[in-house]
Amino acid sequence: MKFSKRIKRTLVVGIFTVVLVALYFGISFVNSLLPIITGYNAKHLCSSIFISNRTQQSVEELDLSFFPIRYATNTVSYKDSTVTSRFLWGKAIAVFRRGVGSTLVRDADLTAVRRLTFTNRVGYNPDSVQWPLGNVLPDSVNINENEKLRSVSREIVGGRKYGGHSFAFLVLHNGVPVEEAYRRGFSAKSRLLGWSMAKSVANSIVGVMVNSGMADIYQPTGIREWQHDTRSRITVNDLMRMQSGLRWNEDYGSISDVTQMLYCHGDFARYAIKKPLEYPIGSRWAYSSGSSNIVCYWARQHFKSDSAFYAFIYGKLLNRIGLQDAILEPDASGIPVGSSYIYATARDYARFALLYLQDGVFNGQSILPKGWVNYTRTPTRNSEGAYGAFFWRKGKESSPELPNDFYSCEGHDGQYVIIIPSRQLAIVVLGYSHRPNNTLKLGLLVKDVLGAVG
C-alpha cells in the first residue's frame, strides 16, 4: 500500500514537472514569436496605408490574413501617422515619416525615430516630362494596343491563368512601356512594396559609388567588429554575391535570422554583423538578407549623416533615372533597409530595369560603371548559375521557358522585375504572387509575353 502511494506520488510529481517544463518552453516560444507577429503587422500596415494609400481593411484581408499574423489587433492613428499592433502581451509600433517611409520602432525611442526625415528636391512634374524621366510617352507609342499582350494583362490582374494575386503589371519593350494594367484599387500612381527587389537597388547604389570613385568592392569592408578575426577579409563583392560565409538562416516561415532581424531588432546591419563565420569566405553560396543590410551599412559609412546618404542615393541615382517618388525605408538606426523595403510604382520599377537594359546608361547619362551590368549578371560560384550580384539569374532549376539571358529582381511574395536583354524586354509584376496554393506561373507568363511582342 505504502509502495503504491509512493509510486502515485512520484508519478504526480513527474507529470507536474513535465507540465511545468512544457509550459516554460511554450511560453518562451510564444514570447519569441510575439515581436514577429506584432512587428510584421505594424510595419507592413503602416507602409501600406501611408505610402501605398491602401485601406486597413484591404491590407488585413489580403496581406495579413495568414497564420499566425492574422490574430493581431491593429490600431491606425492617422493623426500621428502610426500603427500599433497587439497580440497577447506583445505590442509593436511603426511610424511613418515624410520622405523616408515607415519604420518599426525597436531598440529606439519613438521621438528619436520620428526625427529622420528627408526632402527630395527634384523640381519637375513627371506627368509633364517625356519618358523615361517622366510619364509622357512618345506619340508613336500606344499602350495596350497589342491585343495578345492585352489578353495577358487581363489574365494576370483579373484572371486565373497565371496564378498569384498581382496588383500591377507592366511590359517594357525597346525602351518604352507597351502594356500596363492594374487590379481594381490600384493605379499607375500606386507605390508598391518590392521586398527583396531592394537588394537590386542596393546593387545600383554600390555601382554609383564605384562610378564616383568612392569605393572598391574587392577590398575588405573595414567593418570594425571584424578586424580581429577572419571576417576582416570579407569584401563587398563577397556580400553582394551571398558568399561571405557568415552564419545565416533565411527561413520566413519560422523564428529565424531574417524574421528576428526585421521584426525584433532596431539596427539590422548590427544584428547581421555579429554573426560568426560558418564556412570559409567564398566557399559557399547562401542567400542572406543580412548581407545586403551589411552592404548598406558599409555604404552609409562613407557619408557624414543619414541625410547626406539619402541625398546621395536620390541625387546620384534615383532622381537621375526618374525614381523621384520611390521610397527606401530605413530601420530604427536610420540606414535604408537594403534587404527588403523599397516602395515604387510599376513605371519606376520599369525605369530601373531600363537602366540595366542600357548597360548602366540612362537618358544619355552614365549612371553605373562600364561593365557593372556584366558584373551583376555574372553567375556566382556555387549558386548553380542562379545568382549574380544582388540579382537572380536563370539557374539549373529555373523554368525551361525562361531565355538563357534572363535575370531579375525578385521579392519575397512574388514581386518581379524581369530583364531579357536579347529581346530588349522587361516585365514588372507587383503584388502577392506567391500565395499558398496560388503561385505565379512565371515561366508561362514570360513565354506568353515573348510570344506577344514577337
C-alpha positions in Angstrom: 0.0 0.0 0.0 2.8 2.4 1.0 4.7 1.4 -2.1 1.6 2.1 -4.2 1.2 5.6 -2.7 4.9 6.3 -3.3 4.5 5.3 -7.0 1.5 7.6 -7.3 3.3 10.5 -5.6 6.3 10.0 -7.9 4.0 9.8 -10.9 2.2 13.0 -10.0 5.4 14.9 -9.3 6.8 13.6 -12.7 3.7 14.7 -14.6 3.7 18.1 -12.8 7.3 18.6 -13.7 6.7 17.7 -17.3 3.8 20.1 -17.5 5.9 22.9 -15.9 8.7 22.3 -18.4 6.3 22.2 -21.3 4.7 25.4 -20.1 8.0 27.1 -19.7 9.2 26.2 -23.2 5.7 27.0 -24.6 5.7 30.5 -23.1 9.3 31.0 -24.2 8.4 30.1 -27.7 5.3 32.3 -27.8 7.3 35.1 -26.2 9.9 34.9 -29.0 7.1 34.8 -31.6 5.2 37.8 -30.4 7.6 40.5 -31.7 7.5 38.9 -35.1 3.7 38.8 -35.2 3.1 42.3 -34.0 6.1 43.8 -35.8 5.1 42.3 -39.2 1.6 43.7 -38.8 2.6 47.2 -37.6 5.3 47.7 -40.2 3.5 46.3 -43.2 0.2 48.0 -42.4 1.9 51.4 -41.7 3.7 51.3 -45.1 0.7 50.1 -47.0 -1.6 52.8 -45.6 0.7 55.8 -45.6 2.8 55.0 -48.7 0.6 52.9 -50.9 -2.7 54.7 -49.8 -4.5 51.4 -49.2 -7.2 50.9 -46.6 -6.7 49.0 -43.4 -9.4 46.6 -44.3 -7.9 45.7 -47.7 -4.4 45.1 -46.3 -5.7 42.9 -43.4 -8.0 40.9 -45.7 -5.3 40.1 -48.2 -1.8 40.8 -47.0 -2.2 40.0 -43.3 -4.6 37.1 -43.4 -2.2 34.2 -42.9 -1.5 32.3 -39.7 -0.5 33.5 -37.1 -0.2 37.1 -38.4 -4.0 37.4 -38.7 -4.6 37.2 -35.0 -3.0 40.6 -34.1 -5.2 43.6 -33.4 -4.1 46.7 -35.3 -4.9 50.4 -34.4 -4.2 53.1 -37.0 -3.6 56.7 -36.0 -3.9 58.9 -39.0 -3.2 61.9 -36.8 0.2 60.6 -35.5 1.0 58.5 -38.7 1.5 55.4 -36.6 0.2 51.8 -36.4 0.1 49.9 -33.2 -0.3 46.1 -33.3 -1.1 43.9 -30.3 -1.3 40.2 -29.7 -1.5 38.6 -26.3 1.1 40.6 -24.2 3.0 41.6 -27.3 3.0 45.1 -28.8 4.7 46.9 -31.7 4.6 50.4 -33.1 5.5 51.6 -36.6 5.7 55.2 -37.6 5.6 56.9 -41.0 7.8 60.0 -41.8 7.7 62.0 -45.0 10.4 61.2 -47.4 11.7 58.1 -45.7 8.6 56.0 -45.2 7.7 53.7 -42.2 9.9 52.2 -39.6 9.2 49.6 -36.9 10.2 51.1 -33.5 12.6 48.6 -31.9 15.5 49.3 -29.6 14.8 53.0 -30.1 12.7 55.9 -28.8 9.7 56.8 -30.9 10.6 60.5 -30.7 14.1 59.8 -31.9 12.8 57.7 -34.8 10.5 60.5 -35.9 13.4 62.9 -36.4 14.7 61.2 -39.5 13.0 62.9 -42.5 14.2 63.7 -46.0 13.1 66.2 -48.5 13.8 65.3 -52.1 14.2 68.4 -54.2 13.7 67.5 -57.8 11.9 70.4 -59.5 9.8 68.8 -62.2 6.4 67.1 -62.5 6.8 63.7 -64.1 3.4 63.9 -65.8 4.8 66.8 -67.9 8.2 65.4 -68.7 9.0 63.0 -71.5 9.7 59.3 -70.9 12.0 57.9 -69.5 12.4 60.6 -66.8 8.7 61.4 -66.9 5.5 59.8 -67.8 4.8 61.4 -71.2 5.3 58.7 -73.8 6.2 59.4 -77.5 3.3 60.0 -79.9 4.2 56.7 -81.7 3.6 54.7 -78.5 0.1 53.5 -77.7 -0.1 51.4 -74.5 -2.4 48.4 -74.7 -2.7 48.3 -78.5 -1.2 44.8 -78.7 -4.2 42.5 -78.3 -2.1 39.5 -77.4 -0.4 41.5 -74.6 -3.8 42.9 -73.6 -5.0 39.4 -73.1 -2.0 38.5 -70.9 -2.5 41.6 -68.7 -6.2 40.9 -68.3 -5.4 37.5 -67.0 -2.7 38.4 -64.6 -4.5 41.2 -62.8 -8.0 39.7 -63.0 -8.0 36.1 -64.2 -6.6 32.8 -63.1 -4.4 31.6 -65.9 -1.1 32.8 -64.4 -1.9 32.3 -60.7 -0.9 34.6 -57.9 -2.7 37.9 -56.9 -1.0 40.7 -58.9 -1.7 44.3 -58.2 0.3 45.8 -61.2 1.7 44.5 -64.5 3.8 46.3 -67.0 5.8 45.3 -70.1 8.7 47.5 -71.3 9.8 46.8 -74.9 12.5 48.7 -76.8 12.8 51.2 -74.0 9.1 52.2 -73.6 6.0 50.8 -71.8 3.8 48.9 -74.3 1.4 47.2 -71.8 0.2 48.3 -68.4 -2.6 47.0 -66.2 -3.7 47.3 -62.5 -6.0 45.4 -60.3 -9.1 47.3 -59.0 -8.0 49.7 -56.3 -4.5 50.3 -57.7 -3.2 52.6 -60.4 -0.1 53.9 -62.1 0.4 56.2 -59.0 0.4 53.3 -56.5 3.8 52.8 -54.8 4.1 49.1 -54.1 6.4 47.0 -52.0 9.2 45.2 -53.7 10.6 43.2 -50.8 13.9 41.8 -51.8 14.0 43.8 -55.0 15.5 46.3 -52.7 18.7 44.2 -52.9 19.0 45.0 -56.6 18.6 48.7 -55.7 21.4 48.3 -53.2 23.4 46.8 -56.1 22.9 50.1 -58.1 23.8 52.2 -55.0 27.1 50.4 -54.8 27.6 50.8 -58.5 27.1 54.5 -58.4 29.7 54.7 -55.5 32.2 52.8 -57.7 31.4 55.0 -60.6 32.1 58.1 -58.4 35.5 56.7 -57.3 34.3 56.3 -53.7 34.7 52.5 -53.3 36.4 49.3 -54.4 34.2 46.3 -53.9 37.1 43.9 -53.9 38.7 45.4 -50.9 37.7 44.3 -47.3 34.8 46.2 -45.8 36.8 47.6 -42.9 34.0 46.8 -40.5 35.3 47.5 -37.0 33.8 44.4 -35.4 35.5 42.1 -37.9 39.1 43.4 -37.6 40.4 40.9 -35.1 39.3 37.7 -36.8 39.0 36.0 -40.3 35.9 38.1 -41.1 38.2 41.0 -41.7 38.9 39.5 -45.2 35.2 39.7 -46.3 34.7 42.1 -49.2 31.7 43.9 -50.5 31.8 41.6 -53.5 31.5 38.6 -51.2 28.5 40.1 -49.5 26.8 41.1 -52.8 27.3 37.5 -54.1 26.0 36.0 -50.9 29.2 34.1 -50.3 30.5 35.8 -47.2 30.5 32.5 -45.2 28.5 34.2 -42.3 26.0 32.1 -40.4 22.5 32.9 -41.6 19.0 31.4 -41.7 16.7 32.9 -44.3 13.5 31.0 -43.4 10.5 33.3 -43.4 8.2 30.6 -42.0 9.8 30.4 -38.6 11.7 32.2 -35.9 14.9 32.7 -38.0 17.7 35.2 -38.5 15.7 37.1 -41.2 12.5 37.4 -39.2 14.3 38.3 -36.0 16.4 41.0 -37.8 13.3 42.6 -39.4 10.9 42.5 -36.5 12.8 42.1 -33.3 15.8 44.5 -33.7 16.3 48.2 -34.5 19.7 48.0 -36.1 19.5 45.4 -38.8 23.1 45.6 -40.0 24.4 45.3 -36.5 22.4 42.1 -36.0 23.9 40.6 -39.1 27.5 41.9 -38.5 27.6 40.0 -35.2 27.1 36.6 -37.0 30.2 34.4 -36.9 31.7 32.6 -39.9 30.2 29.2 -40.6 32.0 28.5 -43.8 35.3 29.7 -45.4 34.8 33.0 -47.2 33.8 32.4 -50.9 33.3 28.7 -50.5 29.5 28.5 -50.3 26.5 30.4 -51.7 23.8 31.1 -49.2 21.0 33.6 -49.7 21.1 36.2 -46.9 19.1 39.4 -46.3 21.7 40.2 -43.6 24.4 40.5 -46.2 22.5 43.3 -48.1 21.9 45.2 -44.9 25.6 45.0 -44.1 26.4 46.4 -47.5 24.0 49.4 -46.8 25.8 49.9 -43.5 29.2 49.8 -45.3 27.9 52.4 -47.8 26.5 54.6 -45.1 29.9 54.9 -43.5 31.1 56.9 -46.5 28.8 59.8 -45.5 28.7 62.2 -42.6 25.0 61.7 -41.8 21.9 59.7 -42.7 20.5 62.7 -44.6 23.7 63.0 -46.6 23.5 59.3 -47.5 19.9 59.8 -48.6 20.8 62.9 -50.6 23.5 60.8 -52.4 21.1 58.0 -53.2 18.5 60.4 -54.7 20.8 62.9 -56.2 23.2 60.5 -57.9 20.9 57.6 -58.6 17.1 57.7 -58.1 16.4 61.2 -59.4 18.6 60.6 -62.4 16.6 57.6 -63.5 13.2 59.0 -62.8 12.5 57.4 -59.4 12.0 60.6 -57.5 8.9 59.2 -55.8 10.4 55.9 -54.8 10.9 55.3 -51.0 13.8 53.4 -49.5 12.7 52.8 -45.9 15.2 52.8 -43.0 15.4 50.7 -39.9 15.4 52.4 -36.5 19.1 53.2 -36.8 18.4 55.4 -39.8 20.1 53.2 -42.5 18.0 52.2 -45.6 16.9 48.5 -45.4 18.7 47.2 -48.5 17.2 43.7 -47.9 13.5 44.4 -48.0 11.9 47.8 -48.0 11.6 49.5 -51.4 8.3 51.2 -52.5 7.9 52.4 -56.0 5.4 52.5 -58.9 5.3 49.9 -61.7 6.8 52.6 -64.1 9.5 53.3 -61.6 10.5 49.6 -61.5 10.4 49.6 -65.3 12.8 52.6 -65.3 15.1 50.7 -63.0 15.1 47.8 -65.5 15.8 50.2 -68.3 19.0 51.3 -66.5 20.3 47.7 -66.7 19.0 47.1 -70.2 21.0 50.1 -71.4 24.2 48.9 -69.7 24.1 51.4 -66.9 23.3 54.4 -69.1 20.0 56.3 -68.6 18.7 59.2 -70.7 22.2 59.7 -72.1 24.0 59.8 -68.7 26.4 57.1 -67.4 25.0 56.1 -64.0 26.8 52.8 -63.4 30.4 52.0 -64.2 31.2 50.4 -67.6 31.0 46.7 -67.1 28.9 46.9 -64.0 25.8 45.2 -65.6 28.0 42.3 -66.8 29.5 42.0 -63.3 25.9 42.0 -61.9 24.8 39.2 -64.3 27.9 37.0 -64.0 27.0 33.8 -62.1 28.2 33.5 -58.5 30.3 30.4 -57.9 28.4 27.6 -56.1 25.0 29.2 -56.9 24.4 26.7 -59.8 24.0 29.7 -62.1 21.0 31.0 -60.2 22.5 34.2 -58.7 24.7 37.1 -59.7 25.3 40.1 -57.5 22.1 41.0 -55.7 20.2 39.9 -58.9 18.8 36.5 -59.7 19.7 34.6 -62.9 18.3 31.6 -64.8 19.7 28.7 -62.8 19.5 24.9 -63.3 16.2 24.7 -61.6 14.6 27.6 -63.5 11.6 27.2 -65.7 12.6 26.0 -69.2 10.5 28.7 -70.8 12.9 31.4 -69.5 15.5 32.7 -72.0 19.1 32.0 -71.2 19.9 35.7 -70.7 17.1 36.2 -68.3 18.0 37.9 -65.0 15.7 39.5 -62.4 15.0 41.4 -59.2 12.7 39.2 -57.1 10.7 39.8 -53.9 9.6 37.5 -51.2 5.9 37.5 -52.1 6.4 37.1 -55.8 7.3 40.6 -57.0 9.4 40.6 -60.2 11.4 42.9 -62.4 12.4 40.5 -65.3 15.1 41.6 -67.7 15.7 39.9 -71.0 18.4 41.9 -72.9 18.3 39.8 -76.1 14.7 41.0 -76.6 15.1 44.5 -75.1 12.3 43.5 -72.8 11.4 43.9 -69.2 8.4 42.7 -67.3 7.2 44.1 -64.0 4.9 42.1 -61.7 3.9 43.6 -58.3 1.5 42.4 -55.6 1.1 39.0 -53.9 2.0 36.4 -56.5 3.4 33.8 -54.1 0.4 32.8 -52.1 -0.3 29.3 -50.7 -1.7 27.1 -53.4 -1.8 30.1 -55.8 1.8 30.8 -57.0 2.6 32.8 -60.1 3.4 30.7 -63.1 6.4 32.7 -64.1 7.6 30.6 -67.0 4.2 30.6 -68.7 3.9 34.4 -68.2 7.3 35.1 -69.8 6.6 32.7 -72.6 3.3 34.4 -73.4 4.8 37.9 -73.3 7.6 36.9 -75.6 5.1 35.4 -78.0 3.1 38.5 -77.9 5.9 41.0 -78.6 7.2 39.0 -81.5 
